């Protein structure tokens, strides 16, 4: 199980700063969801929703989720937790469609 660091900016915050729990370390955000490994189809869907850059929770969590790791993360409402959880699942379904996915 992987526990990724703190964070707390709102969806679409392009500054890359984290609120609390960052331990003073500077975090660099990838420029896009594609740079996290999100497929073109889902990256385009993110862009159509107005999500220009991934939030810090997405930067921290999505690469671990693509590796199949379990994650524990706390972040404030609106920080992008649901997308960080859902995008890797949706991508797995796109890559290998099946009637049941668990």
PyMOL commands that set and color helices and strands:
alter all, ss='L'
color gray80, all
select helices_A, chain A and resi 34-36+40-48+56-66+81-95
alter helices_A, ss='H'
color red, helices_A
select strands_A, chain A and resi 2-3+71-72
alter strands_A, ss='S'
color yellow, strands_A
deselect
rebuild
show_as cartoon
